[in-house]
Amino acid sequence: MNTREILLIVILLILPELAFAFDCGYKGYQGCAIAEIKQIGFLNDANIETSGVNRASISQEGLKNQGQIKQSWASFGTNGEILQYGNNNLAYQHQIGIYNYAYAEQTGLFNSTIQEQKGLGNVANAKQFGVGNEAVQVQQTSFNSATVLQIGFYNKAYQIQGLTGTWGNKSNLMQIGFGKITIIVQ
């Protein structure tokens, strides 16, 4: 190992600790933005778009809900969370930056989760319970972690990480039911 590789490893080990020190979801960092949307009802649509260190949360109950979170250029620890309970839900999350966290949980029928993360050390987490669910997670660069849990019948899960020339990515996928398709590309 040369000096550059050692320095890179040290920086990558220190950055997550700094990210948690400034995470607005836990400590209430003054410079961070917090956006929350809670909806109960039918045919709801929720969109949150932020930049910088921020935390975004969408909670929906009902039928045909759609939630979207777009977060860009976070220096440390952007947090996006979508919880949906009902039918025909769609959750979409797009994050650019380092040490981002995206979480989606859906209960019902015909749900779909799409999570895109561009940056270093990102975590994407999706849980789906129901029939006809599909989870797609795309992460670019290195040291990313993607997890999907699906329980139901017509589930599909795709995880694509890093693409060429990257390292340190982790993928975890669990499916229970039938009619499932699993594709993992690292």
Secondary structure, 3 states (H helix, E strand, C coil): CCHHHHHHHHHHHHHHHHHHHCCHHHHCCCCCEEEEEEEEEECCEEEEEEECCEEEEEEEEEECCEEEEEEEEECCCCEEEEEEEEECCEEEEEEEECCCEEEEEEEEECCEEEEEEECCCCEEEEEEEEECCEEEEEEECCCCEEEEEEEECCCEEEEEEECCCCCCCEEEEEEEECCCEEEEEC
